[in-house]
C-alpha cells in the first residue's frame, strides 16, 4: 500500500507539472556546448518558453511525453516514497519523540531515490527525448523523431541493445541521490519545525504545503546541475557503436559544459526547474501526506480489542 500511495501521489502531481518539465528540458538543451551570446535564444524564460511552444505546437505541445512522464514518476516515486515511508513507519528515521533524525533521513532518502531512478531510467530517457522533440523552427538539441513510447523503446533497443535503455543511468542516479535526499529530508525537518506553531499543528495540510515549497527551493538549487547533465546525456545522439556523439560519459559532460558554457551553463532552465519542482513537489508531497493520513485512518487503524474476532 505504501508503494501504491507513492505512485498515486506522483502521478497526480505530474499532470500539473509536465508543461514546465517540457519547457525546462528545452531550455537546458538550448545553446548546447556553445558560449553565452553565440547561439539563438528561442526560449528566453519560463513564461515566454511556454508561450512559444503553445503558439507553434499548440497547447498539446506543452504536454509532450505526458504518458511517459506519468509512467516515469509512478515507477520512480512508488519505489522512492514507498521505501522511505516503510522505513519511517517502522521507526528507523525518528527519535523517541517522533522527530526526524537528519542523517538517517538523508541516507535513506538518497538510497531510495537512487533505487527509483535506476528502475525508471529507461522511461526517463524516452521522456526526455519525447519532450525535446519540437517543431523545426523552435527545435533545440538532438531530434530523435520518435512516434511514441513503444516506437522509442523498439528503436533504442534495436540500435543500442538493452544497455542503451540505461544510457545516462549513472547521471540520473546521482541526480536522484541529491534531489531525493534534499527533498524528503528538508520536507520532514520543515514540517517538524512548522508543527511547533499552533496554526500548522491544527491544519497539517497547510504545514505540508509550506514545507513542500521550502524543500523545492533547496532541491532546485542543489539538483539543477545534475539534472541538466542528465538531460544532456539522455538526449544526445549516438554513433553506430552506441557511443555518445557529444559526451563520452558523465565526467566528460561536466568538463565540456563548464569549458564551453561556464558555471552558469549548469543553471540553464533553473527558473523553469523551480516552477516545475515547486508545483510537482507541492502536489506530490501534499497528496502523499493526505493519502498516508487516509491509510492510517481507514486501513492501518488498530483493531478494537474489545470486539470479538
Secondary structure, DSSP 8 states (H G I E B T S, - for coil): -HHHHHHHHHHHHHHHHHHHHHHHHHHHHTTTT--TTSS--S--SHHHHHHHHHHHH-GGGGGTTHHHHHHHHHHHHHHHHHHHHHHHHTTSSB-TTS-B-HHHHHHHHHHHHHHHHHHHHHHHHHHHHHHH---GGG--S------SHHHHHHHHHHHH-GGGGGTTHHHHHHHHHHHHHHHHHHHHHHHHHHTTSHHHHH-HHHHHHHHHHHHHHHHHHHHHHHHHHHHHHHHS-B-TTS-BSS-SSHHHHHHHHHHHH-GGGGGTTHHHHHHHHHHHHHHHHHHHHHHHHHIIIIIS----TTS--
